Amino acid sequence: MDPMFLKDVEAHQGVGHYASMIQRCREAGKPFPRIWHLFAFKPKVTTALSALSEGIMRGPSPLPSGMRELIAAFTSRGNHCLF
């Protein structure tokens, strides 16, 4: 993957769940969402952002989760963002 705009965040050896997921994806050569770097960089600060994202994508809604994922992927593609 190309380096992030926030190089210090990407280079930071994070802690916690997201840091572990980043490491596993790197070892397996798999891409992963770049926001994981932010979650690993400041886990206590990003807890609310993670809960918001989970609530939006998985919480009660007239749209099924799969449709919400499709909308997010389409929007990310339009923004030239790896989803």
C-alpha positions in Angstrom: 0.0 0.0 0.0 1.1 3.6 -0.6 2.2 5.4 2.6 -0.4 7.4 4.5 -0.5 11.2 4.6 0.1 10.9 8.4 3.4 9.1 8.3 4.0 9.4 12.1 0.7 7.7 12.8 1.4 4.9 10.3 4.9 4.4 11.6 3.9 4.3 15.3 4.0 0.9 16.9 0.5 1.0 18.3 -1.0 -1.1 21.1 -4.1 -3.1 21.5 -6.5 -4.9 19.2 -6.0 -2.8 16.1 -2.2 -2.9 16.4 -2.5 -6.7 16.5 -4.8 -6.7 13.4 -2.4 -4.5 11.5 0.5 -6.8 12.3 -1.4 -9.9 11.2 -2.4 -8.3 7.9 1.1 -7.1 7.2 2.5 -10.6 7.9 -0.1 -12.1 5.6 0.5 -9.5 2.9 -3.2 -8.5 3.1 -4.5 -4.9 2.7 -6.4 -3.4 5.6 -8.4 -0.2 6.3 -6.0 2.7 7.0 -8.1 4.0 9.8 -6.8 1.1 11.9 -3.6 3.1 12.2 -5.4 5.8 13.9 -7.2 3.4 16.2 -3.9 1.8 17.2 -2.2 5.2 17.6 -4.8 6.6 20.1 -6.9 3.7 21.2 -8.6 5.5 24.1 -9.4 8.5 22.0 -10.8 6.5 19.1 -13.1 4.2 21.1 -16.0 6.5 20.5 -15.3 6.7 16.7 -15.1 2.9 16.6 -18.5 2.6 18.5 -20.0 5.1 16.1 -18.8 3.2 13.1 -20.1 -0.1 14.5 -23.4 1.4 15.3 -23.9 2.9 11.9 -22.8 -0.2 10.0 -24.3 -2.9 12.3 -27.0 -1.2 14.4 -30.7 -1.2 13.8 -31.6 0.4 10.4 -34.1 0.0 7.6 -31.2 -1.0 5.4 -29.5 -4.3 5.9 -25.8 -4.3 6.9 -24.7 -5.6 3.5 -26.4 -2.7 1.7 -24.7 -0.2 4.1 -21.3 -1.9 3.4 -22.0 -1.6 -0.3 -22.8 2.1 0.0 -19.6 2.7 2.0 -17.6 0.8 -0.5 -19.1 2.8 -3.4 -18.4 6.1 -1.6 -14.9 5.1 -0.8 -14.2 4.1 -4.4 -15.5 7.5 -5.6 -13.1 9.1 -3.1 -10.2 6.9 -4.4 -10.0 5.4 -0.9 -9.1 1.7 -0.3 -12.1 0.2 1.6 
